[in-house]
Amino acid sequence: MRDFSSALFCCYNRDTVKFRFAEDTIEMSKEDANGAEVACNVSDAPATVEELNEKVDDLTLADSSEAGAQEAAKKKKKKNKSKKKKETKEQTDPPTIPVAELFPQGNFPEGEIQQYKDDNLWRTTSEEKRDLERLEKPMYESIRQAAEVHRQVRKYMRSIIKPGMLMVDLCETLENTVRKLISENGLQAGIAFPTGCSLNWVAAHWTPNSGDKTVLQYDDVMKLDFGTHINGHIVDCAFTVAFNPMFDPLLEASREATNTGIKEAGIDVRLCDIGAAIQEVMESYEVEINGKVFQVKSIRNLNGHSIGPYQIHAGKSVPIVKGGEQTKMEEGEFYAIETFGSTGKGYVREDLECSHYMKNFEVGHVPLRLPRAKQLLATIDKNFSTLAFCRRYLDRLGETKYLMALKNLCDAGVIQVPSLGLKIGETEITTSMTVRNLETIAVHLLKVHHLDDIADIRSNIQFYVLND
């Protein structure tokens, strides 16, 4: 009987004991293993312990190499699977995929970063402020999502806008694209206010009502202003479109003035100081139009503004000329920095057909006598709350014959008509480079979403003063 003491290993499987040598496997029952004589055919087994150990070593190396190869193959398969899973979607052209699906982890792109300076440098190292900002991360991600939607829609619209388009078609295309990318969901996500597409001497806040036949022309200067929101956190941004290169200096003036406003903004900065800096840059430019040279002027009765949840104008105004209020920007506030450059006197007046409406943010219960007015107010509360809307939006909801009821709500003070359809003399040109996009002033950062193309005009840059 061969000595089994030098076997490689033994595995007990119920009633069978398996002894494995280098090449031979001998099986026996437990009784046989306990001392019974068993006849085994082991003619090929090694004769000595040294030979046995050598064969055991060879077998161990072979088994380990095979096992290593199998593990490597399994890891490779797992890597390939993980790569397939990590493949992110790419936006289509035209854009149709909701932005939330492009960033499934919920980490949306941040904007451009600018450092704090002077008395706010301490915020860059404050752990307390850093922890406070972490608590607000869900809010920041909501705003970044709305800003990314705005950026993608803005990029798409710039690629398709051309002379000869009906203004109403242009607005409908833009708004439908926003609804797709933001996954419109009642008051939780959607359009923040009607699309402004003000032309030439119209400074801001004009949108076509249903049936309007205005057509975009080659020599027009159009200020395209639209907003997005997630859970009431509004991104208010605009850009200027001009096909004729004659207007490029006008656009550049507003762009540089806006950049200056962003650099000057921050916690504890006085609003009047921002206005003075903007005016200095704006009025350093001249533009030649049809052989006549005009100085670019800031429009003194148009301003930027603070923004609150579901409130596009939250109370504070950011002037674009010197001599404004001494009020300071405060931590936690949102602002839209807006710059308006004009070739005329730099002053606007109200005119044109009314197209924008908005429920009064401060209004309480107001008794209404007309049943139709009550019904219309219920529709407004459900779909817009205190966000701005226009007649096209009511038409889209299926509302008809509502003008008298709407007038009654305006007369009762429930619905307010903002100072919209602002107009300058017809010999003047106005540009509102409004990219009021995500501008985040964190403890040590001012995060800014810039427009994609350097030719974009920014007169509205939205930022918010954060904790950090």
VEXFI-296977 format. One record per residue (C-alpha): y, z, x; residue number from 1; residue in three letters. Coordinates in steps of 0.2 Angstrom, whole numbers. Example, Ala and Ser with C-alpha at 12.3 -4.5 7.8 and 13.67 -1.06 7.14 Angstrom:
     y     z     x num residuo
   -22    39    62   1     ALA
    -5    36    68   2     SER
END
This chain:
     y     z     x num residuo
     0     0     0   1     MET
    17    -5     7   2     ARG
    30     8    10   3     ASP
    44     6    -3   4     PHE
    56    19     5   5     SER
    66     5    13   6     SER
    69    -5    -3   7     ALA
    88   -10    -6   8     LEU
    90    -2   -23   9     PHE
    79     3   -38  10     CYS
    84     1   -56  11     CYS
    75    11   -70  12     TYR
    74     1   -86  13     ASN
    65    12   -98  14     ARG
    46    12   -93  15     ASP
    48     0   -78  16     THR
    53     3   -61  17     VAL
    59   -12   -51  18     LYS
    59   -12   -32  19     PHE
    69   -26   -24  20     ARG
    65   -32    -6  21     PHE
    74   -46     2  22     ALA
    64   -59    -6  23     GLU
    51   -51   -17  24     ASP
    52   -41   -33  25     THR
    37   -29   -37  26     ILE
    36   -22   -54  27     GLU
    25    -7   -59  28     MET
    24     6   -73  29     SER
    31    23   -70  30     LYS
    13    30   -69  31     GLU
    10    18   -54  32     ASP
    26    22   -46  33     ALA
    21    41   -46  34     ASN
     7    38   -35  35     GLY
    -6    26   -42  36     ALA
   -13    12   -31  37     GLU
    -6    -4   -36  38     VAL
   -12   -21   -30  39     ALA
     3   -32   -26  40     CYS
     5   -49   -19  41     ASN
    17   -46    -5  42     VAL
    11   -58     8  43     SER
    28   -65    11  44     ASP
    36   -48    13  45     ALA
    43   -42    30  46     PRO
    32   -33    41  47     ALA
    43   -21    49  48     THR
    58   -10    43  49     VAL
    70   -20    55  50     GLU
    65   -37    48  51     GLU
    68   -29    31  52     LEU
    85   -23    35  53     ASN
    90   -40    42  54     GLU
    85   -49    26  55     LYS
    94   -36    16  56     VAL
   110   -39    25  57     ASP
   108   -58    23  58     ASP
   105   -55     4  59     LEU
   120   -44     2  60     THR
   132   -56    10  61     LEU
   125   -70    -1  62     ALA
   127   -60   -17  63     ASP
   144   -54   -12  64     SER
   150   -72    -8  65     SER
   143   -78   -25  66     GLU
   151   -64   -34  67     ALA
   168   -67   -25  68     GLY
   168   -85   -30  69     ALA
   164   -81   -48  70     GLN
   178   -68   -49  71     GLU
   190   -80   -41  72     ALA
   186   -94   -54  73     ALA
   188   -81   -68  74     LYS
   205   -76   -61  75     LYS
   210   -94   -60  76     LYS
   205   -97   -78  77     LYS
   215   -82   -83  78     LYS
   231   -88   -73  79     LYS
   229  -105   -81  80     ASN
   228   -97   -99  81     LYS
   243   -86   -95  82     SER
   253  -101   -89  83     LYS
   250  -110  -105  84     LYS
   255   -95  -115  85     LYS
   271   -93  -105  86     LYS
   277  -110  -107  87     GLU
   293  -109  -117  88     THR
   299  -121  -130  89     LYS
   313  -133  -126  90     GLU
   326  -138  -138  91     GLN
   325  -154  -147  92     THR
   338  -168  -148  93     ASP
   346  -166  -161  94     PRO
   343  -147  -160  95     PRO
   331  -141  -174  96     THR
   322  -126  -166  97     ILE
   329  -109  -170  98     PRO
   336  -100  -155  99     VAL
   326   -85  -158 100     ALA
   310   -95  -155 101     GLU
   317  -101  -138 102     LEU
   319   -83  -133 103     PHE
   304   -74  -140 104     PRO
   306   -59  -130 105     GLN
   323   -56  -138 106     GLY
   333   -57  -121 107     ASN
   346   -70  -124 108     PHE
   357   -77  -110 109     PRO
   372   -67  -104 110     GLU
   389   -75  -101 111     GLY
   400   -77   -85 112     GLU
   403   -60   -77 113     ILE
   420   -54   -70 114     GLN
   422   -38   -61 115     GLN
   433   -24   -66 116     TYR
   448   -20   -56 117     LYS
   461    -7   -52 118     ASP
   460     9   -63 119     ASP
   443     3   -71 120     ASN
   434     1   -54 121     LEU
   426    18   -57 122     TRP
   416    11   -72 123     ARG
   405     1   -60 124     THR
   397    17   -53 125     THR
   397    28   -69 126     SER
   379    32   -74 127     GLU
   386    40   -90 128     GLU
   394    23   -95 129     LYS
   379    14   -90 130     ARG
   367    24  -101 131     ASP
   379    22  -116 132     LEU
   378     3  -114 133     GLU
   359     4  -114 134     ARG
   360    12  -131 135     LEU
   370    -3  -138 136     GLU
   358   -16  -131 137     LYS
   352   -22  -148 138     PRO
   370   -25  -153 139     MET
   373   -35  -137 140     TYR
   358   -45  -140 141     GLU
   363   -49  -157 142     SER
   380   -56  -151 143     ILE
   371   -65  -137 144     ARG
   360   -74  -149 145     GLN
   375   -79  -160 146     ALA
   384   -85  -144 147     ALA
   368   -95  -139 148     GLU
   368  -104  -156 149     VAL
   386  -108  -154 150     HIS
   384  -115  -137 151     ARG
   369  -126  -142 152     GLN
   378  -132  -158 153     VAL
   394  -135  -148 154     ARG
   385  -145  -135 155     LYS
   377  -156  -148 156     TYR
   393  -159  -158 157     MET
   402  -165  -142 158     ARG
   388  -178  -140 159     SER
   390  -186  -157 160     ILE
   408  -184  -162 161     ILE
   417  -201  -161 162     LYS
   431  -210  -170 163     PRO
   427  -217  -187 164     GLY
   418  -201  -193 165     MET
   422  -194  -210 166     LEU
   429  -176  -207 167     MET
   418  -169  -221 168     VAL
   402  -177  -214 169     ASP
   407  -170  -197 170     LEU
   408  -152  -204 171     CYS
   392  -154  -214 172     GLU
   382  -159  -199 173     THR
   389  -145  -189 174     LEU
   386  -132  -202 175     GLU
   368  -138  -206 176     ASN
   364  -137  -187 177     THR
   371  -119  -186 178     VAL
   360  -114  -201 179     ARG
   344  -121  -193 180     LYS
   347  -113  -176 181     LEU
   352   -96  -182 182     ILE
   339   -96  -195 183     SER
   351   -92  -209 184     GLU
   347   -77  -219 185     ASN
   359   -71  -231 186     GLY
   372   -59  -224 187     LEU
   360   -55  -209 188     GLN
   363   -71  -200 189     ALA
   373   -87  -203 190     GLY
   390   -95  -203 191     ILE
   404   -83  -200 192     ALA
   418   -94  -207 193     PHE
   422  -112  -213 194     PRO
   423  -125  -199 195     THR
   441  -128  -195 196     GLY
   444  -146  -189 197     CYS
   463  -147  -188 198     SER
   471  -163  -183 199     LEU
   486  -167  -173 200     ASN
   501  -157  -180 201     TRP
   490  -145  -190 202     VAL
   488  -130  -178 203     ALA
   473  -121  -186 204     ALA
   462  -116  -201 205     HIS
   460  -133  -210 206     TRP
   444  -139  -217 207     THR
   440  -153  -229 208     PRO
   436  -149  -247 209     ASN
   423  -159  -256 210     SER
   428  -177  -259 211     GLY
   441  -177  -244 212     ASP
   441  -195  -236 213     LYS
   450  -190  -220 214     THR
   443  -200  -205 215     VAL
   444  -196  -187 216     LEU
   454  -208  -176 217     GLN
   455  -212  -158 218     TYR
   472  -205  -155 219     ASP
   469  -189  -165 220     ASP
   468  -172  -157 221     VAL
   456  -162  -166 222     MET
   453  -143  -164 223     LYS
   435  -139  -170 224     LEU
   434  -121  -174 225     ASP
   418  -113  -180 226     PHE
   409   -96  -180 227     GLY
   392   -88  -180 228     THR
   386   -71  -184 229     HIS
   370   -60  -182 230     ILE
   371   -44  -193 231     ASN
   390   -46  -195 232     GLY
   393   -47  -176 233     HIS
   404   -63  -175 234     ILE
   406   -75  -162 235     VAL
   422   -85  -165 236     ASP
   424  -100  -154 237     CYS
   432  -117  -154 238     ALA
   436  -132  -143 239     PHE
   447  -147  -143 240     THR
   442  -165  -145 241     VAL
   454  -179  -139 242     ALA
   447  -197  -135 243     PHE
   463  -203  -127 244     ASN
   465  -197  -109 245     PRO
   484  -196  -112 246     MET
   482  -179  -119 247     PHE
   472  -172  -105 248     ASP
   486  -162   -97 249     PRO
   489  -154  -114 250     LEU
   471  -149  -115 251     LEU
   471  -142   -97 252     GLU
   486  -132  -101 253     ALA
   477  -122  -115 254     SER
   461  -121  -104 255     ARG
   470  -113   -90 256     GLU
   481  -102  -101 257     ALA
   465   -96  -109 258     THR
   456   -92   -92 259     ASN
   472   -82   -87 260     THR
   470   -72  -104 261     GLY
   452   -68  -100 262     ILE
   456   -62   -82 263     LYS
   470   -51   -88 264     GLU
   460   -43  -103 265     ALA
   451   -27  -101 266     GLY
   450    -9  -106 267     ILE
   468     0  -107 268     ASP
   477   -17  -104 269     VAL
   492   -19  -115 270     ARG
   492   -34  -127 271     LEU
   510   -39  -122 272     CYS
   505   -41  -104 273     ASP
   491   -53  -109 274     ILE
   503   -63  -119 275     GLY
   516   -64  -105 276     ALA
   503   -70   -93 277     ALA
   497   -83  -105 278     ILE
   514   -90  -108 279     GLN
   518   -91   -90 280     GLU
   503  -102   -87 281     VAL
   505  -113  -103 282     MET
   523  -117  -100 283     GLU
   520  -123   -82 284     SER
   513  -139   -89 285     TYR
   520  -155   -95 286     GLU
   513  -170  -104 287     VAL
   518  -188  -106 288     GLU
   515  -195  -123 289     ILE
   519  -214  -126 290     ASN
   532  -213  -111 291     GLY
   541  -197  -116 292     LYS
   538  -181  -106 293     VAL
   536  -165  -116 294     PHE
   535  -147  -110 295     GLN
   519  -138  -117 296     VAL
   525  -122  -126 297     LYS
   515  -108  -133 298     SER
   516  -106  -152 299     ILE
   524   -89  -154 300     ARG
   518   -85  -171 301     ASN
   500   -88  -168 302     LEU
   489   -75  -160 303     ASN
   472   -69  -154 304     GLY
   465   -55  -163 305     HIS
   452   -41  -163 306     SER
   435   -43  -172 307     ILE
   425   -31  -182 308     GLY
   408   -31  -191 309     PRO
   410   -44  -205 310     TYR
   429   -44  -202 311     GLN
   436   -59  -192 312     ILE
   453   -51  -191 313     HIS
   451   -32  -187 314     ALA
   469   -27  -186 315     GLY
   475   -30  -168 316     LYS
   484   -46  -162 317     SER
   484   -53  -145 318     VAL
   500   -63  -142 319     PRO
   502   -78  -132 320     ILE
   520   -76  -128 321     VAL
   529   -61  -119 322     LYS
   537   -47  -129 323     GLY
   523   -42  -140 324     GLY
   516   -25  -144 325     GLU
   513   -11  -132 326     GLN
   496    -8  -140 327     THR
   481    -6  -128 328     LYS
   464   -13  -128 329     MET
   451     1  -131 330     GLU
   433     3  -126 331     GLU
   421    -4  -138 332     GLY
   432   -17  -146 333     GLU
   429   -35  -149 334     PHE
   443   -48  -146 335     TYR
   446   -67  -148 336     ALA
   458   -73  -135 337     ILE
   467   -88  -143 338     GLU
   480  -100  -134 339     THR
   489  -113  -144 340     PHE
   499  -126  -134 341     GLY
   512  -137  -143 342     SER
   523  -152  -138 343     THR
   536  -146  -150 344     GLY
   546  -131  -154 345     LYS
   531  -119  -153 346     GLY
   532  -112  -171 347     TYR
   521  -116  -186 348     VAL
   524  -115  -205 349     ARG
   511  -114  -219 350     GLU
   508  -130  -228 351     ASP
   494  -141  -234 352     LEU
   480  -138  -247 353     GLU
   472  -122  -247 354     CYS
   454  -122  -241 355     SER
   449  -105  -234 356     HIS
   446   -89  -244 357     TYR
   441   -72  -239 358     MET
   437   -56  -249 359     LYS
   450   -42  -245 360     ASN
   441   -30  -233 361     PHE
   450   -15  -239 362     GLU
   449   -19  -258 363     VAL
   441    -6  -269 364     GLY
   436    -8  -287 365     HIS
   448   -20  -296 366     VAL
   446   -22  -315 367     PRO
   444   -40  -320 368     LEU
   446   -47  -338 369     ARG
   438   -64  -336 370     LEU
   419   -64  -337 371     PRO
   419   -80  -326 372     ARG
   429   -71  -312 373     ALA
   417   -57  -312 374     LYS
   402   -69  -311 375     GLN
   411   -78  -296 376     LEU
   414   -62  -288 377     LEU
   396   -57  -289 378     ALA
   391   -73  -280 379     THR
   404   -70  -267 380     ILE
   398   -53  -264 381     ASP
   380   -58  -262 382     LYS
   383   -73  -251 383     ASN
   399   -70  -240 384     PHE
   404   -51  -243 385     SER
   420   -50  -232 386     THR
   416   -66  -222 387     LEU
   428   -81  -225 388     ALA
   421   -96  -236 389     PHE
   428  -112  -243 390     CYS
   425  -122  -258 391     ARG
   412  -133  -250 392     ARG
   401  -117  -248 393     TYR
   403  -113  -267 394     LEU
   398  -131  -271 395     ASP
   383  -129  -261 396     ARG
   378  -113  -270 397     LEU
   379  -123  -287 398     GLY
   395  -116  -293 399     GLU
   405  -127  -304 400     THR
   422  -126  -313 401     LYS
   427  -110  -303 402     TYR
   445  -114  -298 403     LEU
   453  -104  -313 404     MET
   441   -89  -309 405     ALA
   445   -91  -290 406     LEU
   464   -91  -294 407     LYS
   462   -75  -305 408     ASN
   453   -66  -290 409     LEU
   467   -71  -279 410     CYS
   480   -65  -291 411     ASP
   471   -49  -293 412     ALA
   471   -46  -274 413     GLY
   452   -46  -273 414     VAL
   452   -63  -263 415     ILE
   465   -66  -250 416     GLN
   471   -83  -244 417     VAL
   474   -81  -225 418     PRO
   488   -90  -217 419     SER
   479  -106  -215 420     LEU
   483  -125  -215 421     GLY
   497  -121  -202 422     LEU
   508  -136  -199 423     LYS
   520  -141  -186 424     ILE
   533  -155  -186 425     GLY
   524  -172  -187 426     GLU
   531  -177  -170 427     THR
   522  -163  -162 428     GLU
   504  -161  -156 429     ILE
   495  -145  -155 430     THR
   479  -140  -146 431     THR
   470  -124  -149 432     SER
   457  -123  -135 433     MET
   447  -110  -144 434     THR
   431  -105  -136 435     VAL
   431   -88  -143 436     ARG
   414   -85  -136 437     ASN
   405   -70  -130 438     LEU
   416   -61  -117 439     GLU
   409   -44  -113 440     THR
   419   -31  -103 441     ILE
   406   -19   -98 442     ALA
   409    -4   -86 443     VAL
   410   -16   -72 444     HIS
   408   -33   -80 445     LEU
   418   -45   -91 446     LEU
   404   -56   -97 447     LYS
   411   -73  -103 448     VAL
   402   -87  -112 449     HIS
   411  -103  -106 450     HIS
   409  -120  -113 451     LEU
   397  -132  -105 452     ASP
   409  -146  -100 453     ASP
   424  -142   -90 454     ILE
   434  -154  -101 455     ALA
   432  -142  -116 456     ASP
   447  -133  -121 457     ILE
   447  -115  -123 458     ARG
   460  -106  -133 459     SER
   449   -94  -141 460     ASN
   438   -83  -130 461     ILE
   429   -69  -138 462     GLN
   425   -54  -128 463     PHE
   421   -36  -131 464     TYR
   425   -21  -122 465     VAL
   409   -11  -119 466     LEU
   404     5  -113 467     ASN
   393     0   -99 468     ASP
END
